[in-house]
Amino acid sequence: MIEVIYEDSVFKPLHPIEGVDRNEKTWIILCPRKKEGLDGLIGTLTPEEAEKMQNTIDREFTEIEGE
């Protein structure tokens, strides 16, 4: 899964894509991201986003338990 932005009628990757040569044709599957609460995020987060969210949750709950 790669993260892209749709701009000027073109899907543009946000990071370099390994294993695909320039001008090479390939297939993609689109899965639009919906921002509708936590259930809307299931399966849409990048590993980095999921880790950041988990770290935030862990930090917030640690602060609550430590009060």
PDBQT receptor file of N, H, CA, C and O in Angstrom, charges set to zero:
ATOM      1  N   MET A   1       0.845  -1.164   0.000  1.00  0.00    +0.000 N 
ATOM      2  CA  MET A   1       0.000   0.000   0.000  1.00  0.00    +0.000 C 
ATOM      3  C   MET A   1       0.895   1.233   0.000  1.00  0.00    +0.000 C 
ATOM      4  O   MET A   1       1.877   1.300   0.739  1.00  0.00    +0.000 OA
ATOM      5  N   ILE A   2       0.551   2.193  -0.825  1.00  0.00    +0.000 N 
ATOM      6  H   ILE A   2      -0.247   2.138  -1.426  1.00  0.00    +0.000 HD
ATOM      7  CA  ILE A   2       1.278   3.460  -0.848  1.00  0.00    +0.000 C 
ATOM      8  C   ILE A   2       0.282   4.592  -0.626  1.00  0.00    +0.000 C 
ATOM      9  O   ILE A   2      -0.908   4.457  -0.913  1.00  0.00    +0.000 OA
ATOM     10  N   GLU A   3       0.775   5.683  -0.123  1.00  0.00    +0.000 N 
ATOM     11  H   GLU A   3       1.741   5.793   0.110  1.00  0.00    +0.000 HD
ATOM     12  CA  GLU A   3      -0.066   6.850   0.091  1.00  0.00    +0.000 C 
ATOM     13  C   GLU A   3       0.111   7.793  -1.089  1.00  0.00    +0.000 C 
ATOM     14  O   GLU A   3       1.235   8.096  -1.490  1.00  0.00    +0.000 OA
ATOM     15  N   VAL A   4      -0.997   8.251  -1.637  1.00  0.00    +0.000 N 
ATOM     16  H   VAL A   4      -1.910   8.005  -1.311  1.00  0.00    +0.000 HD
ATOM     17  CA  VAL A   4      -0.959   9.164  -2.776  1.00  0.00    +0.000 C 
ATOM     18  C   VAL A   4      -1.882  10.342  -2.504  1.00  0.00    +0.000 C 
ATOM     19  O   VAL A   4      -2.720  10.314  -1.603  1.00  0.00    +0.000 OA
ATOM     20  N   ILE A   5      -1.698  11.375  -3.311  1.00  0.00    +0.000 N 
ATOM     21  H   ILE A   5      -1.017  11.398  -4.043  1.00  0.00    +0.000 HD
ATOM     22  CA  ILE A   5      -2.621  12.504  -3.302  1.00  0.00    +0.000 C 
ATOM     23  C   ILE A   5      -3.155  12.629  -4.722  1.00  0.00    +0.000 C 
ATOM     24  O   ILE A   5      -2.413  12.450  -5.687  1.00  0.00    +0.000 OA
ATOM     25  N   TYR A   6      -4.432  12.934  -4.847  1.00  0.00    +0.000 N 
ATOM     26  H   TYR A   6      -5.035  13.079  -4.063  1.00  0.00    +0.000 HD
ATOM     27  CA  TYR A   6      -5.056  13.099  -6.154  1.00  0.00    +0.000 C 
ATOM     28  C   TYR A   6      -5.079  14.582  -6.457  1.00  0.00    +0.000 C 
ATOM     29  O   TYR A   6      -5.762  15.357  -5.787  1.00  0.00    +0.000 OA
ATOM     30  N   GLU A   7      -4.325  14.968  -7.471  1.00  0.00    +0.000 N 
ATOM     31  H   GLU A   7      -3.770  14.338  -8.015  1.00  0.00    +0.000 HD
ATOM     32  CA  GLU A   7      -4.133  16.380  -7.772  1.00  0.00    +0.000 C 
ATOM     33  C   GLU A   7      -4.074  16.562  -9.276  1.00  0.00    +0.000 C 
ATOM     34  O   GLU A   7      -3.341  15.841  -9.952  1.00  0.00    +0.000 OA
ATOM     35  N   ASP A   8      -4.821  17.501  -9.810  1.00  0.00    +0.000 N 
ATOM     36  H   ASP A   8      -5.417  18.087  -9.261  1.00  0.00    +0.000 HD
ATOM     37  CA  ASP A   8      -4.831  17.770 -11.250  1.00  0.00    +0.000 C 
ATOM     38  C   ASP A   8      -5.127  16.514 -12.055  1.00  0.00    +0.000 C 
ATOM     39  O   ASP A   8      -4.497  16.270 -13.084  1.00  0.00    +0.000 OA
ATOM     40  N   SER A   9      -6.080  15.719 -11.591  1.00  0.00    +0.000 N 
ATOM     41  H   SER A   9      -6.592  15.918 -10.755  1.00  0.00    +0.000 HD
ATOM     42  CA  SER A   9      -6.514  14.470 -12.252  1.00  0.00    +0.000 C 
ATOM     43  C   SER A   9      -5.411  13.417 -12.334  1.00  0.00    +0.000 C 
ATOM     44  O   SER A   9      -5.443  12.544 -13.202  1.00  0.00    +0.000 OA
ATOM     45  N   VAL A  10      -4.435  13.503 -11.428  1.00  0.00    +0.000 N 
ATOM     46  H   VAL A  10      -4.408  14.212 -10.723  1.00  0.00    +0.000 HD
ATOM     47  CA  VAL A  10      -3.312  12.553 -11.413  1.00  0.00    +0.000 C 
ATOM     48  C   VAL A  10      -3.081  12.079  -9.985  1.00  0.00    +0.000 C 
ATOM     49  O   VAL A  10      -3.097  12.884  -9.054  1.00  0.00    +0.000 OA
ATOM     50  N   PHE A  11      -2.865  10.771  -9.805  1.00  0.00    +0.000 N 
ATOM     51  H   PHE A  11      -2.852  10.117 -10.561  1.00  0.00    +0.000 HD
ATOM     52  CA  PHE A  11      -2.482  10.237  -8.508  1.00  0.00    +0.000 C 
ATOM     53  C   PHE A  11      -0.983  10.407  -8.347  1.00  0.00    +0.000 C 
ATOM     54  O   PHE A  11      -0.209   9.891  -9.154  1.00  0.00    +0.000 OA
ATOM     55  N   LYS A  12      -0.570  11.120  -7.324  1.00  0.00    +0.000 N 
ATOM     56  H   LYS A  12      -1.198  11.540  -6.669  1.00  0.00    +0.000 HD
ATOM     57  CA  LYS A  12       0.853  11.403  -7.106  1.00  0.00    +0.000 C 
ATOM     58  C   LYS A  12       1.299  10.754  -5.803  1.00  0.00    +0.000 C 
ATOM     59  O   LYS A  12       0.769  11.076  -4.739  1.00  0.00    +0.000 OA
ATOM     60  N   PRO A  13       2.278   9.834  -5.875  1.00  0.00    +0.000 N 
ATOM     61  CA  PRO A  13       2.790   9.201  -4.652  1.00  0.00    +0.000 C 
ATOM     62  C   PRO A  13       3.443  10.239  -3.742  1.00  0.00    +0.000 C 
ATOM     63  O   PRO A  13       4.084  11.180  -4.212  1.00  0.00    +0.000 OA
ATOM     64  N   LEU A  14       3.274  10.055  -2.455  1.00  0.00    +0.000 N 
ATOM     65  H   LEU A  14       2.754   9.291  -2.073  1.00  0.00    +0.000 HD
ATOM     66  CA  LEU A  14       3.901  10.966  -1.505  1.00  0.00    +0.000 C 
ATOM     67  C   LEU A  14       5.342  10.578  -1.205  1.00  0.00    +0.000 C 
ATOM     68  O   LEU A  14       6.101  11.367  -0.641  1.00  0.00    +0.000 OA
ATOM     69  N   HIS A  15       5.716   9.351  -1.586  1.00  0.00    +0.000 N 
ATOM     70  H   HIS A  15       5.100   8.710  -2.043  1.00  0.00    +0.000 HD
ATOM     71  CA  HIS A  15       7.085   8.861  -1.358  1.00  0.00    +0.000 C 
ATOM     72  C   HIS A  15       7.521   8.073  -2.593  1.00  0.00    +0.000 C 
ATOM     73  O   HIS A  15       6.675   7.590  -3.345  1.00  0.00    +0.000 OA
ATOM     74  N   PRO A  16       8.827   7.938  -2.810  1.00  0.00    +0.000 N 
ATOM     75  CA  PRO A  16       9.297   7.127  -3.946  1.00  0.00    +0.000 C 
ATOM     76  C   PRO A  16       8.748   5.705  -3.865  1.00  0.00    +0.000 C 
ATOM     77  O   PRO A  16       8.568   5.158  -2.778  1.00  0.00    +0.000 OA
ATOM     78  N   ILE A  17       8.486   5.117  -5.030  1.00  0.00    +0.000 N 
ATOM     79  H   ILE A  17       8.633   5.561  -5.914  1.00  0.00    +0.000 HD
ATOM     80  CA  ILE A  17       7.950   3.761  -5.090  1.00  0.00    +0.000 C 
ATOM     81  C   ILE A  17       9.062   2.822  -5.544  1.00  0.00    +0.000 C 
ATOM     82  O   ILE A  17       9.622   2.983  -6.628  1.00  0.00    +0.000 OA
ATOM     83  N   GLU A  18       9.374   1.844  -4.704  1.00  0.00    +0.000 N 
ATOM     84  H   GLU A  18       8.919   1.713  -3.823  1.00  0.00    +0.000 HD
ATOM     85  CA  GLU A  18      10.413   0.877  -5.037  1.00  0.00    +0.000 C 
ATOM     86  C   GLU A  18       9.835  -0.242  -5.897  1.00  0.00    +0.000 C 
ATOM     87  O   GLU A  18       8.698  -0.663  -5.686  1.00  0.00    +0.000 OA
ATOM     88  N   GLY A  19      10.604  -0.720  -6.856  1.00  0.00    +0.000 N 
ATOM     89  H   GLY A  19      11.527  -0.378  -7.028  1.00  0.00    +0.000 HD
ATOM     90  CA  GLY A  19      10.207  -1.872  -7.651  1.00  0.00    +0.000 C 
ATOM     91  C   GLY A  19       9.377  -1.542  -8.874  1.00  0.00    +0.000 C 
ATOM     92  O   GLY A  19       8.964  -2.450  -9.595  1.00  0.00    +0.000 OA
ATOM     93  N   VAL A  20       9.119  -0.261  -9.130  1.00  0.00    +0.000 N 
ATOM     94  H   VAL A  20       9.455   0.477  -8.544  1.00  0.00    +0.000 HD
ATOM     95  CA  VAL A  20       8.381   0.141 -10.322  1.00  0.00    +0.000 C 
ATOM     96  C   VAL A  20       9.246   1.136 -11.082  1.00  0.00    +0.000 C 
ATOM     97  O   VAL A  20       9.643   2.170 -10.545  1.00  0.00    +0.000 OA
ATOM     98  N   ASP A  21       9.534   0.808 -12.345  1.00  0.00    +0.000 N 
ATOM     99  H   ASP A  21       9.212  -0.032 -12.781  1.00  0.00    +0.000 HD
ATOM    100  CA  ASP A  21      10.368   1.691 -13.168  1.00  0.00    +0.000 C 
ATOM    101  C   ASP A  21       9.555   2.865 -13.704  1.00  0.00    +0.000 C 
ATOM    102  O   ASP A  21       8.332   2.785 -13.824  1.00  0.00    +0.000 OA
ATOM    103  N   ARG A  22      10.239   3.936 -14.018  1.00  0.00    +0.000 N 
ATOM    104  H   ARG A  22      11.232   4.000 -13.921  1.00  0.00    +0.000 HD
ATOM    105  CA  ARG A  22       9.598   5.126 -14.589  1.00  0.00    +0.000 C 
ATOM    106  C   ARG A  22       8.850   4.735 -15.865  1.00  0.00    +0.000 C 
ATOM    107  O   ARG A  22       9.374   3.982 -16.686  1.00  0.00    +0.000 OA
ATOM    108  N   ASN A  23       7.652   5.234 -16.030  1.00  0.00    +0.000 N 
ATOM    109  H   ASN A  23       7.226   5.845 -15.364  1.00  0.00    +0.000 HD
ATOM    110  CA  ASN A  23       6.787   4.982 -17.195  1.00  0.00    +0.000 C 
ATOM    111  C   ASN A  23       6.331   3.532 -17.320  1.00  0.00    +0.000 C 
ATOM    112  O   ASN A  23       5.777   3.153 -18.352  1.00  0.00    +0.000 OA
ATOM    113  N   GLU A  24       6.550   2.725 -16.308  1.00  0.00    +0.000 N 
ATOM    114  H   GLU A  24       7.000   3.032 -15.469  1.00  0.00    +0.000 HD
ATOM    115  CA  GLU A  24       6.096   1.334 -16.325  1.00  0.00    +0.000 C 
ATOM    116  C   GLU A  24       4.612   1.297 -15.993  1.00  0.00    +0.000 C 
ATOM    117  O   GLU A  24       4.168   1.962 -15.057  1.00  0.00    +0.000 OA
ATOM    118  N   LYS A  25       3.845   0.527 -16.752  1.00  0.00    +0.000 N 
ATOM    119  H   LYS A  25       4.205  -0.014 -17.512  1.00  0.00    +0.000 HD
ATOM    120  CA  LYS A  25       2.428   0.364 -16.448  1.00  0.00    +0.000 C 
ATOM    121  C   LYS A  25       2.276  -0.669 -15.349  1.00  0.00    +0.000 C 
ATOM    122  O   LYS A  25       2.995  -1.668 -15.307  1.00  0.00    +0.000 OA
ATOM    123  N   THR A  26       1.330  -0.413 -14.463  1.00  0.00    +0.000 N 
ATOM    124  H   THR A  26       0.746   0.398 -14.498  1.00  0.00    +0.000 HD
ATOM    125  CA  THR A  26       1.064  -1.319 -13.364  1.00  0.00    +0.000 C 
ATOM    126  C   THR A  26      -0.404  -1.184 -12.978  1.00  0.00    +0.000 C 
ATOM    127  O   THR A  26      -1.116  -0.351 -13.539  1.00  0.00    +0.000 OA
ATOM    128  N   TRP A  27      -0.858  -1.981 -12.040  1.00  0.00    +0.000 N 
ATOM    129  H   TRP A  27      -0.280  -2.658 -11.584  1.00  0.00    +0.000 HD
ATOM    130  CA  TRP A  27      -2.226  -1.917 -11.555  1.00  0.00    +0.000 C 
ATOM    131  C   TRP A  27      -2.235  -1.313 -10.162  1.00  0.00    +0.000 C 
ATOM    132  O   TRP A  27      -1.286  -1.482  -9.396  1.00  0.00    +0.000 OA
ATOM    133  N   ILE A  28      -3.306  -0.614  -9.839  1.00  0.00    +0.000 N 
ATOM    134  H   ILE A  28      -4.077  -0.477 -10.461  1.00  0.00    +0.000 HD
ATOM    135  CA  ILE A  28      -3.482  -0.120  -8.478  1.00  0.00    +0.000 C 
ATOM    136  C   ILE A  28      -4.908  -0.429  -8.029  1.00  0.00    +0.000 C 
ATOM    137  O   ILE A  28      -5.806  -0.591  -8.856  1.00  0.00    +0.000 OA
ATOM    138  N   ILE A  29      -5.103  -0.508  -6.746  1.00  0.00    +0.000 N 
ATOM    139  H   ILE A  29      -4.373  -0.376  -6.074  1.00  0.00    +0.000 HD
ATOM    140  CA  ILE A  29      -6.429  -0.645  -6.156  1.00  0.00    +0.000 C 
ATOM    141  C   ILE A  29      -6.654   0.597  -5.306  1.00  0.00    +0.000 C 
ATOM    142  O   ILE A  29      -5.831   0.920  -4.449  1.00  0.00    +0.000 OA
ATOM    143  N   LEU A  30      -7.740   1.283  -5.532  1.00  0.00    +0.000 N 
ATOM    144  H   LEU A  30      -8.408   1.021  -6.228  1.00  0.00    +0.000 HD
ATOM    145  CA  LEU A  30      -8.030   2.507  -4.795  1.00  0.00    +0.000 C 
ATOM    146  C   LEU A  30      -8.855   2.209  -3.556  1.00  0.00    +0.000 C 
ATOM    147  O   LEU A  30      -9.813   1.436  -3.587  1.00  0.00    +0.000 OA
ATOM    148  N   CYS A  31      -8.461   2.833  -2.486  1.00  0.00    +0.000 N 
ATOM    149  H   CYS A  31      -7.683   3.461  -2.461  1.00  0.00    +0.000 HD
ATOM    150  CA  CYS A  31      -9.195   2.716  -1.229  1.00  0.00    +0.000 C 
ATOM    151  C   CYS A  31      -9.217   4.116  -0.617  1.00  0.00    +0.000 C 
ATOM    152  O   CYS A  31      -8.341   4.465   0.174  1.00  0.00    +0.000 OA
ATOM    153  N   PRO A  32     -10.226   4.923  -0.986  1.00  0.00    +0.000 N 
ATOM    154  CA  PRO A  32     -10.271   6.295  -0.478  1.00  0.00    +0.000 C 
ATOM    155  C   PRO A  32     -10.292   6.325   1.039  1.00  0.00    +0.000 C 
ATOM    156  O   PRO A  32     -10.930   5.487   1.677  1.00  0.00    +0.000 OA
ATOM    157  N   ARG A  33      -9.598   7.284   1.607  1.00  0.00    +0.000 N 
ATOM    158  H   ARG A  33      -9.080   7.965   1.088  1.00  0.00    +0.000 HD
ATOM    159  CA  ARG A  33      -9.565   7.449   3.053  1.00  0.00    +0.000 C 
ATOM    160  C   ARG A  33     -10.762   8.271   3.472  1.00  0.00    +0.000 C 
ATOM    161  O   ARG A  33     -11.010   9.351   2.936  1.00  0.00    +0.000 OA
ATOM    162  N   LYS A  34     -11.483   7.764   4.412  1.00  0.00    +0.000 N 
ATOM    163  H   LYS A  34     -11.281   6.886   4.847  1.00  0.00    +0.000 HD
ATOM    164  CA  LYS A  34     -12.630   8.472   4.979  1.00  0.00    +0.000 C 
ATOM    165  C   LYS A  34     -12.274   8.839   6.413  1.00  0.00    +0.000 C 
ATOM    166  O   LYS A  34     -11.778   8.003   7.169  1.00  0.00    +0.000 OA
ATOM    167  N   LYS A  35     -12.523  10.057   6.774  1.00  0.00    +0.000 N 
ATOM    168  H   LYS A  35     -12.925  10.736   6.160  1.00  0.00    +0.000 HD
ATOM    169  CA  LYS A  35     -12.237  10.530   8.128  1.00  0.00    +0.000 C 
ATOM    170  C   LYS A  35     -13.532  10.558   8.939  1.00  0.00    +0.000 C 
ATOM    171  O   LYS A  35     -14.021  11.630   9.292  1.00  0.00    +0.000 OA
ATOM    172  N   GLU A  36     -14.086   9.384   9.232  1.00  0.00    +0.000 N 
ATOM    173  H   GLU A  36     -13.688   8.512   8.945  1.00  0.00    +0.000 HD
ATOM    174  CA  GLU A  36     -15.349   9.284   9.958  1.00  0.00    +0.000 C 
ATOM    175  C   GLU A  36     -15.149   8.520  11.258  1.00  0.00    +0.000 C 
ATOM    176  O   GLU A  36     -15.581   7.374  11.378  1.00  0.00    +0.000 OA
ATOM    177  N   GLY A  37     -14.512   9.132  12.209  1.00  0.00    +0.000 N 
ATOM    178  H   GLY A  37     -14.161  10.064  12.112  1.00  0.00    +0.000 HD
ATOM    179  CA  GLY A  37     -14.271   8.473  13.486  1.00  0.00    +0.000 C 
ATOM    180  C   GLY A  37     -13.229   7.366  13.341  1.00  0.00    +0.000 C 
ATOM    181  O   GLY A  37     -12.675   7.154  12.262  1.00  0.00    +0.000 OA
ATOM    182  N   LEU A  38     -12.976   6.678  14.425  1.00  0.00    +0.000 N 
ATOM    183  H   LEU A  38     -13.426   6.850  15.301  1.00  0.00    +0.000 HD
ATOM    184  CA  LEU A  38     -11.947   5.639  14.425  1.00  0.00    +0.000 C 
ATOM    185  C   LEU A  38     -12.295   4.471  13.510  1.00  0.00    +0.000 C 
ATOM    186  O   LEU A  38     -11.407   3.921  12.860  1.00  0.00    +0.000 OA
ATOM    187  N   ASP A  39     -13.571   4.079  13.445  1.00  0.00    +0.000 N 
ATOM    188  H   ASP A  39     -14.293   4.526  13.973  1.00  0.00    +0.000 HD
ATOM    189  CA  ASP A  39     -13.948   2.973  12.569  1.00  0.00    +0.000 C 
ATOM    190  C   ASP A  39     -13.638   3.295  11.111  1.00  0.00    +0.000 C 
ATOM    191  O   ASP A  39     -13.319   2.396  10.332  1.00  0.00    +0.000 OA
ATOM    192  N   GLY A  40     -13.727   4.552  10.743  1.00  0.00    +0.000 N 
ATOM    193  H   GLY A  40     -13.985   5.282  11.375  1.00  0.00    +0.000 HD
ATOM    194  CA  GLY A  40     -13.422   4.958   9.375  1.00  0.00    +0.000 C 
ATOM    195  C   GLY A  40     -11.941   4.875   9.046  1.00  0.00    +0.000 C 
ATOM    196  O   GLY A  40     -11.564   4.945   7.877  1.00  0.00    +0.000 OA
ATOM    197  N   LEU A  41     -11.095   4.725  10.062  1.00  0.00    +0.000 N 
ATOM    198  H   LEU A  41     -11.402   4.667  11.012  1.00  0.00    +0.000 HD
ATOM    199  CA  LEU A  41      -9.650   4.652   9.843  1.00  0.00    +0.000 C 
ATOM    200  C   LEU A  41      -9.143   3.217   9.671  1.00  0.00    +0.000 C 
ATOM    201  O   LEU A  41      -8.018   3.004   9.221  1.00  0.00    +0.000 OA
ATOM    202  N   ILE A  42      -9.970   2.245  10.026  1.00  0.00    +0.000 N 
ATOM    203  H   ILE A  42     -10.885   2.418  10.391  1.00  0.00    +0.000 HD
ATOM    204  CA  ILE A  42      -9.524   0.854   9.954  1.00  0.00    +0.000 C 
ATOM    205  C   ILE A  42      -9.112   0.510   8.530  1.00  0.00    +0.000 C 
ATOM    206  O   ILE A  42      -9.887   0.662   7.586  1.00  0.00    +0.000 OA
ATOM    207  N   GLY A  43      -7.884   0.046   8.399  1.00  0.00    +0.000 N 
ATOM    208  H   GLY A  43      -7.254  -0.078   9.166  1.00  0.00    +0.000 HD
ATOM    209  CA  GLY A  43      -7.365  -0.358   7.095  1.00  0.00    +0.000 C 
ATOM    210  C   GLY A  43      -6.896   0.783   6.219  1.00  0.00    +0.000 C 
ATOM    211  O   GLY A  43      -6.493   0.558   5.078  1.00  0.00    +0.000 OA
ATOM    212  N   THR A  44      -6.940   2.008   6.730  1.00  0.00    +0.000 N 
ATOM    213  H   THR A  44      -7.267   2.190   7.657  1.00  0.00    +0.000 HD
ATOM    214  CA  THR A  44      -6.548   3.147   5.897  1.00  0.00    +0.000 C 
ATOM    215  C   THR A  44      -5.257   3.814   6.350  1.00  0.00    +0.000 C 
ATOM    216  O   THR A  44      -4.670   4.606   5.613  1.00  0.00    +0.000 OA
ATOM    217  N   LEU A  45      -4.817   3.496   7.556  1.00  0.00    +0.000 N 
ATOM    218  H   LEU A  45      -5.294   2.853   8.155  1.00  0.00    +0.000 HD
ATOM    219  CA  LEU A  45      -3.614   4.144   8.081  1.00  0.00    +0.000 C 
ATOM    220  C   LEU A  45      -2.351   3.486   7.552  1.00  0.00    +0.000 C 
ATOM    221  O   LEU A  45      -2.284   2.267   7.393  1.00  0.00    +0.000 OA
ATOM    222  N   THR A  46      -1.359   4.309   7.284  1.00  0.00    +0.000 N 
ATOM    223  H   THR A  46      -1.414   5.299   7.413  1.00  0.00    +0.000 HD
ATOM    224  CA  THR A  46      -0.045   3.766   6.952  1.00  0.00    +0.000 C 
ATOM    225  C   THR A  46       0.548   3.208   8.244  1.00  0.00    +0.000 C 
ATOM    226  O   THR A  46       0.094   3.570   9.330  1.00  0.00    +0.000 OA
ATOM    227  N   PRO A  47       1.551   2.336   8.150  1.00  0.00    +0.000 N 
ATOM    228  CA  PRO A  47       2.187   1.848   9.379  1.00  0.00    +0.000 C 
ATOM    229  C   PRO A  47       2.710   2.987  10.259  1.00  0.00    +0.000 C 
ATOM    230  O   PRO A  47       2.634   2.910  11.486  1.00  0.00    +0.000 OA
ATOM    231  N   GLU A  48       3.234   4.031   9.639  1.00  0.00    +0.000 N 
ATOM    232  H   GLU A  48       3.295   4.093   8.643  1.00  0.00    +0.000 HD
ATOM    233  CA  GLU A  48       3.749   5.161  10.408  1.00  0.00    +0.000 C 
ATOM    234  C   GLU A  48       2.618   5.881  11.135  1.00  0.00    +0.000 C 
ATOM    235  O   GLU A  48       2.771   6.255  12.298  1.00  0.00    +0.000 OA
ATOM    236  N   GLU A  49       1.484   6.080  10.461  1.00  0.00    +0.000 N 
ATOM    237  H   GLU A  49       1.360   5.776   9.517  1.00  0.00    +0.000 HD
ATOM    238  CA  GLU A  49       0.340   6.738  11.091  1.00  0.00    +0.000 C 
ATOM    239  C   GLU A  49      -0.215   5.893  12.233  1.00  0.00    +0.000 C 
ATOM    240  O   GLU A  49      -0.559   6.421  13.291  1.00  0.00    +0.000 OA
ATOM    241  N   ALA A  50      -0.302   4.587  12.020  1.00  0.00    +0.000 N 
ATOM    242  H   ALA A  50      -0.023   4.158  11.161  1.00  0.00    +0.000 HD
ATOM    243  CA  ALA A  50      -0.810   3.691  13.063  1.00  0.00    +0.000 C 
ATOM    244  C   ALA A  50       0.105   3.722  14.290  1.00  0.00    +0.000 C 
ATOM    245  O   ALA A  50      -0.367   3.749  15.426  1.00  0.00    +0.000 OA
ATOM    246  N   GLU A  51       1.406   3.717  14.050  1.00  0.00    +0.000 N 
ATOM    247  H   GLU A  51       1.790   3.695  13.126  1.00  0.00    +0.000 HD
ATOM    248  CA  GLU A  51       2.355   3.761  15.169  1.00  0.00    +0.000 C 
ATOM    249  C   GLU A  51       2.237   5.082  15.920  1.00  0.00    +0.000 C 
ATOM    250  O   GLU A  51       2.260   5.103  17.151  1.00  0.00    +0.000 OA
ATOM    251  N   LYS A  52       2.112   6.180  15.187  1.00  0.00    +0.000 N 
ATOM    252  H   LYS A  52       2.094   6.163  14.187  1.00  0.00    +0.000 HD
ATOM    253  CA  LYS A  52       1.973   7.494  15.820  1.00  0.00    +0.000 C 
ATOM    254  C   LYS A  52       0.686   7.543  16.648  1.00  0.00    +0.000 C 
ATOM    255  O   LYS A  52       0.682   8.063  17.764  1.00  0.00    +0.000 OA
ATOM    256  N   MET A  53      -0.400   7.002  16.098  1.00  0.00    +0.000 N 
ATOM    257  H   MET A  53      -0.396   6.580  15.191  1.00  0.00    +0.000 HD
ATOM    258  CA  MET A  53      -1.659   6.985  16.843  1.00  0.00    +0.000 C 
ATOM    259  C   MET A  53      -1.537   6.138  18.103  1.00  0.00    +0.000 C 
ATOM    260  O   MET A  53      -2.004   6.538  19.169  1.00  0.00    +0.000 OA
ATOM    261  N   GLN A  54      -0.911   4.967  17.985  1.00  0.00    +0.000 N 
ATOM    262  H   GLN A  54      -0.532   4.642  17.119  1.00  0.00    +0.000 HD
ATOM    263  CA  GLN A  54      -0.759   4.091  19.144  1.00  0.00    +0.000 C 
ATOM    264  C   GLN A  54       0.102   4.756  20.210  1.00  0.00    +0.000 C 
ATOM    265  O   GLN A  54      -0.201   4.659  21.399  1.00  0.00    +0.000 OA
ATOM    266  N   ASN A  55       1.179   5.433  19.794  1.00  0.00    +0.000 N 
ATOM    267  H   ASN A  55       1.425   5.511  18.828  1.00  0.00    +0.000 HD
ATOM    268  CA  ASN A  55       2.041   6.139  20.748  1.00  0.00    +0.000 C 
ATOM    269  C   ASN A  55       1.274   7.250  21.467  1.00  0.00    +0.000 C 
ATOM    270  O   ASN A  55       1.447   7.458  22.668  1.00  0.00    +0.000 OA
ATOM    271  N   THR A  56       0.431   7.957  20.724  1.00  0.00    +0.000 N 
ATOM    272  H   THR A  56       0.291   7.789  19.749  1.00  0.00    +0.000 HD
ATOM    273  CA  THR A  56      -0.380   9.020  21.328  1.00  0.00    +0.000 C 
ATOM    274  C   THR A  56      -1.362   8.439  22.331  1.00  0.00    +0.000 C 
ATOM    275  O   THR A  56      -1.510   8.970  23.432  1.00  0.00    +0.000 OA
ATOM    276  N   ILE A  57      -2.030   7.360  21.964  1.00  0.00    +0.000 N 
ATOM    277  H   ILE A  57      -1.909   6.929  21.070  1.00  0.00    +0.000 HD
ATOM    278  CA  ILE A  57      -2.975   6.703  22.876  1.00  0.00    +0.000 C 
ATOM    279  C   ILE A  57      -2.260   6.217  24.129  1.00  0.00    +0.000 C 
ATOM    280  O   ILE A  57      -2.734   6.438  25.244  1.00  0.00    +0.000 OA
ATOM    281  N   ASP A  58      -1.118   5.553  23.947  1.00  0.00    +0.000 N 
ATOM    282  H   ASP A  58      -0.733   5.373  23.042  1.00  0.00    +0.000 HD
ATOM    283  CA  ASP A  58      -0.348   5.062  25.095  1.00  0.00    +0.000 C 
ATOM    284  C   ASP A  58       0.053   6.207  26.020  1.00  0.00    +0.000 C 
ATOM    285  O   ASP A  58      -0.073   6.099  27.240  1.00  0.00    +0.000 OA
ATOM    286  N   ARG A  59       0.535   7.304  25.434  1.00  0.00    +0.000 N 
ATOM    287  H   ARG A  59       0.637   7.391  24.443  1.00  0.00    +0.000 HD
ATOM    288  CA  ARG A  59       0.967   8.459  26.225  1.00  0.00    +0.000 C 
ATOM    289  C   ARG A  59      -0.218   9.064  26.992  1.00  0.00    +0.000 C 
ATOM    290  O   ARG A  59      -0.091   9.371  28.177  1.00  0.00    +0.000 OA
ATOM    291  N   GLU A  60      -1.349   9.234  26.337  1.00  0.00    +0.000 N 
ATOM    292  H   GLU A  60      -1.452   8.985  25.374  1.00  0.00    +0.000 HD
ATOM    293  CA  GLU A  60      -2.520   9.828  26.976  1.00  0.00    +0.000 C 
ATOM    294  C   GLU A  60      -3.029   8.964  28.128  1.00  0.00    +0.000 C 
ATOM    295  O   GLU A  60      -3.364   9.492  29.189  1.00  0.00    +0.000 OA
ATOM    296  N   PHE A  61      -3.092   7.647  27.936  1.00  0.00    +0.000 N 
ATOM    297  H   PHE A  61      -2.820   7.219  27.075  1.00  0.00    +0.000 HD
ATOM    298  CA  PHE A  61      -3.596   6.784  28.982  1.00  0.00    +0.000 C 
ATOM    299  C   PHE A  61      -2.602   6.651  30.127  1.00  0.00    +0.000 C 
ATOM    300  O   PHE A  61      -3.012   6.467  31.272  1.00  0.00    +0.000 OA
ATOM    301  N   THR A  62      -1.321   6.738  29.849  1.00  0.00    +0.000 N 
ATOM    302  H   THR A  62      -0.988   6.887  28.918  1.00  0.00    +0.000 HD
ATOM    303  CA  THR A  62      -0.308   6.711  30.899  1.00  0.00    +0.000 C 
ATOM    304  C   THR A  62      -0.462   7.942  31.782  1.00  0.00    +0.000 C 
ATOM    305  O   THR A  62      -0.351   7.848  33.004  1.00  0.00    +0.000 OA
ATOM    306  N   GLU A  63      -0.721   9.111  31.161  1.00  0.00    +0.000 N 
ATOM    307  H   GLU A  63      -0.812   9.187  30.168  1.00  0.00    +0.000 HD
ATOM    308  CA  GLU A  63      -0.898  10.332  31.932  1.00  0.00    +0.000 C 
ATOM    309  C   GLU A  63      -2.141  10.247  32.801  1.00  0.00    +0.000 C 
ATOM    310  O   GLU A  63      -2.120  10.718  33.938  1.00  0.00    +0.000 OA
ATOM    311  N   ILE A  64      -3.218   9.665  32.305  1.00  0.00    +0.000 N 
ATOM    312  H   ILE A  64      -3.235   9.283  31.381  1.00  0.00    +0.000 HD
ATOM    313  CA  ILE A  64      -4.461   9.526  33.077  1.00  0.00    +0.000 C 
ATOM    314  C   ILE A  64      -4.237   8.600  34.267  1.00  0.00    +0.000 C 
ATOM    315  O   ILE A  64      -4.649   8.910  35.385  1.00  0.00    +0.000 OA
ATOM    316  N   GLU A  65      -3.580   7.456  34.026  1.00  0.00    +0.000 N 
ATOM    317  H   GLU A  65      -3.246   7.204  33.118  1.00  0.00    +0.000 HD
ATOM    318  CA  GLU A  65      -3.353   6.488  35.099  1.00  0.00    +0.000 C 
ATOM    319  C   GLU A  65      -2.400   7.035  36.150  1.00  0.00    +0.000 C 
ATOM    320  O   GLU A  65      -2.488   6.657  37.318  1.00  0.00    +0.000 OA
ATOM    321  N   GLY A  66      -1.482   7.927  35.749  1.00  0.00    +0.000 N 
ATOM    322  H   GLY A  66      -1.411   8.234  34.800  1.00  0.00    +0.000 HD
ATOM    323  CA  GLY A  66      -0.493   8.441  36.674  1.00  0.00    +0.000 C 
ATOM    324  C   GLY A  66      -0.968   9.602  37.520  1.00  0.00    +0.000 C 
ATOM    325  O   GLY A  66      -0.245  10.038  38.416  1.00  0.00    +0.000 OA
ATOM    326  N   GLU A  67      -2.160  10.117  37.267  1.00  0.00    +0.000 N 
ATOM    327  H   GLU A  67      -2.747   9.763  36.539  1.00  0.00    +0.000 HD
ATOM    328  CA  GLU A  67      -2.651  11.284  38.038  1.00  0.00    +0.000 C 
ATOM    329  C   GLU A  67      -3.058  10.899  39.447  1.00  0.00    +0.000 C 
ATOM    330  O   GLU A  67      -3.489  11.755  40.220  1.00  0.00    +0.000 OA
TER     331      GLU A  67
